[in-house]
């Protein structure tokens, strides 16, 4: 059988360890990122040092060792664990004859390949341009910048042409950045309108956050499978790879007892996420900022899960997403030797592929989200179809009885809606259950 699949480019990964206790974790992460970028990792190397070498990142001896190791393994690309300066990239490429990708550009490439929506594509493009702008260099211009033989004026004229070209490139990128920011602002306004509509619906907002590939999308899909009659039409994309999706998905989950909430699946996090990407994806993560409850999904089978929790919390802090109630959901328990599902306080150990786990997760969500809801008796005039329709749409109807004196409704209401009906001038009798 003939394999028509194109051969993957072989890559060698490397990094400098500045006595960082998390270095091995970051290198494991770098390997996964490299694989996610459709490269074949054939080897790796590291160097312990007190400081980064300014011009070459590694010491010269280590660079020569990497060059020889990569050549023996037929590697064409060298992936570095940190963000490099333009000078470091040029020097390493010159000394090793390998294409160099630093960690930031690697993540940008992955995001570029994964982006599907217009918003995600623009956000990635913006981050890439912001990454490239300070890396422009006169030596990259297609102009002759050697001094001429006709004296100083000729030499300065040529150099000036090069500088003019450089400034032109900077202005061009600057204009592109401004245009993208404007378009993203317009899209953001549209998303804010959608978000405002969801907020006005009075339905609680629940956001899935966490490390990439922890199982957020699988959790959403299984909640739909267990509680929705049309789950297949609402499924979100899921795959066992880093950054399988960059777009926020929003679905309504209808539970038993007429309890409903809005669930959003946000872009995953990773260590050393480039700052430009964090800035670019603030709008995408707005759902988490507006949430009544955040579910931090963690891969319980990964021995680096403590570091992953810290990574997620760090990104949430950078986005100023604080003071939002949180559930820590330890997923993939089926890959461990622990019994599941089990709940302890605000934590749950579960498997997103296990229906019983999903039901217990839903019970925990209900406990956290609907704890401040109140069950009340209302008597609406028979002619008050507007408020009755509102209760059906945004409340949780527990009992409804049409009588001669009006519609007797037992309903569970949010604090906002409870206040709405208390102050409504519609001659309703309102009694709160004890």
N, C-alpha and C positions, 0 to 999 in steps of 0.2 A: 504494500500500500504506500502510495507516494504522499509525503507530508508537504502540503502546500503552504503551511504556516511559515511566515517570514522568521528568520532566526533573530533572536533577541540580541541586542548589543550587550557585550560583556562589560560589567562594571566592577571596579575595585573601590571599596569604601575605606575611609581613614579619618582619624581625628586626633587632636591633642588633648591629653588628660591633664588638666591643671589641678590635680589632687581633688577632683570632684567625686564624691561618693556615688553620684548618680550617672557617672560616665558610661558604665556598661549598659545601663538602661537606655541612655540616649543613643548608643551605638546600635543596640537591638532595634530601636525605633527607626534609626536611619536605614538599616537593612530593609525593614518593612516598607518604608517610604520608597526606597529604590526599586523594590519589587513591584510596588503599586504603580510606579512610573514605567512599567513594562521593560525593565532592565534586568539582566541576569547577573546576580552578585556572585562573583567567582573567588573573591578573597577580601581580606581586610587587614589593616595594620593600625597601630596606635603608638603614640609617643608620650611618655610622661615628661612634663616640663614645668618649670616655675612660671614661665611667661611664653606668650606667642611670639615667634620671630616676626618682626614687623614686615619685612619684605617678602618672606617666603612661607609664612605660617609654620611649617616644619623647619627643623634644622636641615642643612644641606646633606648631611650623611643619611638622615632618614628619608629625604626625598629621593636620593639615589637608590636606596633600598626599595622604596615603593616602586620606583621606575622599573627596576629589575624584576621584582615580583609580579608586577602587572604585565610586563612583557612575556614572562614565562606562562602566564595564565591567559594570554591573548586578550587582555582587557583593553578597551578603547576609551573608556570613560572613567575618570576619577571623581568620586563623590565625597565631599568634605563635610564634616559634622557641624561646622559653624558657618556663619556668614563671613565671606571674605571681602577684602577691599579689591578694587580693580587692579591695583599693582600686584597684589598677591596672586590673583588669578592669572595674570599675564606671565608672571615669573614662574609659577608652577607649571603652566602649560609649556613654556619655553624649555624648562629643565627636564620635564618628563615626556614631552611629545604626546600627552594625553589631553583629551577634552576634559575640562574641569567644570563640575557643577557644585556650587556650595549648597548648603541646606535650604536657604531661602529660595533660590532659583528652582531647586528640586520640587519644593512644595508648590511654587507658582506654576510649574509645568503640570503637576498633578491636577491642580485646581483648574487650569486651562482646559485640560482634557475632560474634566468631569462636569464643568458648567453646562447647564441646559437652558435655563431661563434667561431672558434678556437681562434681568437684574444681576444674576450671578455672573454672566459673561462680562458685563460692564464692571462689576466689582473686582473681578480678577484682572481685567485689562488695566484698571486704575492702579491696582497694587503693583502690577508689573512695570508700568510707566514710572511710578514713584520709586521703584527699585532701580530702574535703569538711569533715571535723570542724573543722579550724582556720579554715575559710572561713565558718563560721556568723557571722552579724552581726545585731544587733538590728533593723536596718532591713529585714531580710527577713521579720520576723514579721508576721503579719496582725493586729496589735494597734495601737490608736491610742496613740502615744507622745507626743502633744503635751501640753504642760502645760495643766491645767485652769484655769478662771478663779476657782476657789474657794480660792485661796491656795496656800501652799507644800505643805501636806499633800496637796491634790488632785494637784498636779503630781508629787510624789514617788510617790504611789500608782500613777499611770499608768506612770511610768518603771519602777517595781518590777514591775508586771505584765509589761512587756516583757522585763525581765531574767529573770523567772521562766520565761517562755516560752522564752527563749534557753537557759536551763539545762535545761529540759525536753527541748528538741531535742538538746542535748549528751548528756544522760543516755540518751535514746532511741537515738542513734547508738552511744553507748558500749556499751549492752546488745546491740545488733545485732553490733557488732564482737566482743564476748565470745562470743556464741552461735556466730558463724561460725568463730571460732578453735577453739572446742570441737569443732564438727563436722569441721573440717579436721584436727584432731588425731586424731579417730577414723578418718577416712579415711586419714590418714598411717600409722596403726598397721596398717591393712589392707594398704597398699602396702608397708610395711616387711616384713610377713609374706611377701608375694609376692616381694619382692626377696631376702629371706633364703632362700626356697626356690630361687630362681635361683642365689644364691651357693653354696648347699649342693650344687647340681647339679654343681659343679666345672667347669662349662663356662665358658670365659673370657667376660668382659663387655666389649663394645665399644660406645662411645657416640659418636653423631654430634652434634657441636655446630657452632656457627657463626652467622654473620650470617643474618638472616631472608632467605629467597628465594635462598639460595646453592645450593640443590639437595640438601639433606639427604634429604628424602622421596623424591626421584627416585632418589638413590643407593641408598637402602634397597630401593625397588621393583625396581630393575634387578638388584641382588644376588639378590633373590628370583626374578626372571625367569630369570637365568642358572643358578642353582643349585637351584631348587625345582621339583618336578613339579606343585605345586598353587599356583603363584604368584598366580593370579588371585583365590584365596580369601584371600590374606594381604596384598594391596595396601593401602598407606596412602594417605590423601588427599594429593594434590599439585596445586598450581595456581601459575601465575606471578603471585604477588602477595605483598605483605608480610604476614607472620603468617597464612599460609593455614591453619595448624593450631596450636593451643596445647597439645594433649594429647601426652604422651609415648607413643609406640608401641614395642612390644617384640616382636621376632620372632627365631626360631631360624634360623640360616643353616647349612646342611649342605653342606660343600665336598667336593671329591674326597678320596680317601684317608681317608675316615671322620673328617675334621676338622670340628668343629662349634663355633659360638660363639653367644652371645646378643647381638643388635644392638638398640640403642635409638635412636630418633629423637627428639631433645629440641626444646623450644621455641626459636625463633630469637632472636638478640640484635639490639640496635640501639643507636646512640649516645644518650646521655642517657636511658637507660631509667630511668623513675621508680623511686626507691629503694623505694617501697612495693611495686612490682611485683616487684622483685628479692627482697624479703623474702617476698612471697606465693608466689613460684614456686620457693623453695628445695626444697620437697618434690618438685615436678615434675622438678627437675634432680638428684634424688638418684641417678638412674641414672648420671649422669656422675661423680658423686663416688665411686661404688662401682666404677667401670670399671677394667679391667686395661689398657685402651687407649682413648684419645680420638682421634677423627678430626675435625680442624677443617676443615670444608668451606668453601672460599673461592671466590667468583665471580672467575675469572681474567680475565673479559672486562670487568670494572669497573675503571676507572682509579683508583678509591678503595680498591682491595683492601688496600693497606697499612694504611690507617686502619681498615678492617673487621677485620683481624687484631688490631690493637691494641684495638678495641672488645671483641672476643670475649675476649681475654686479660684485659682489665680486669674483665669480668663474672665470669670464672672465678676471678680473684683475690679479688673481693668475696665470692664463694661459698666461698672457702677450698678450691678444687679445685686442689691443687698436687701436684707430685711424681708425676703420673700420666703414663706414656709417651704421646707424641702424634705423630700423623701429620698433616702439613698437606697437604690434598687440594685442589689447584687445579682446580676444576670448570669446565665450560663452555668448555673449550679449543677446541671446535668453532666458537666465536664469535670466536676469535682467529686469527692467521696462523701460529701455532706448531705444530710437529709434535707429535703425541700418539698414544698414551700414552707417557710417559717418566718414569722414576723416578730420583731423585737423593737418596741418603741416606734421610731420613725424609719427603721430599716426593714427591708424584706430581702430574703434570699430566695431566688426563684429561677425558673427557666422560662424564657419567653415562648418556648415551643410547647409548654405544658399547660393545657386548659385550666387545671386546678390552680396553678400558679397565677395565671392571669386573673382568675376570679378573686383570689386573695389580694392581689395587687389592686383590683377594682374596689374591694372592700376597704382597703387602707386609704385609697383616694377619697372615697365617700366619707370616711371618718375625718380626714383632714380638711376636705373642702366644704362639706355640708354641716360641719359641727356647729357653726353659728347660725344655721337656718332654723326657723321656728315653724312649728306646726300650728296652724290657726284654723278657726271656724269663721267662714264668711257667709253672709246672706245677701245675695245680689238681687236687685229687682229683675223680674222676668224680662224687662225691656233692655237691660244693660248687657247687650251682647258684646260690646266693645271690651269691657273689663273681663268678661268671662273668657273671651278669645285670648286676651292677654295672659290670663292665668294658665290657660292650656299651653300657650307658647313658651312662657318663661317661668312658670311655677311647676311644682310637682303635685299634680292632683291625686289625692288619696281616696277621696269619696265625693260623689256629686249626686244631688237629689233634687229634682224639680218638684216644688210644692206650691200651694196656692199663694203663699206669702212671698215667694221668691225662690231663687236657686240656692240651696244649701250646699256649700262647698267646704271640704276639708282639704287644705292645701299646705304644702311646705314652701315657705318663702325666704328669700334672701333678706338681709337687713334693709337694703335699699327698697325692695319691693314692699316689705312690711311697713316701712315708713310711708311709702306712697299710698297704701290703702288706709293707713291710719289717718292721713291728712286729707284724703280724697273727700270731696263734698258730694257724696252720692248716697247719703242716708243709710249706709251699711251698718249692720251690727258686727262688731269685731271682738272676738274673745280668744285670748291666747291660751292654749292648752298648757297645763302644768307638766 
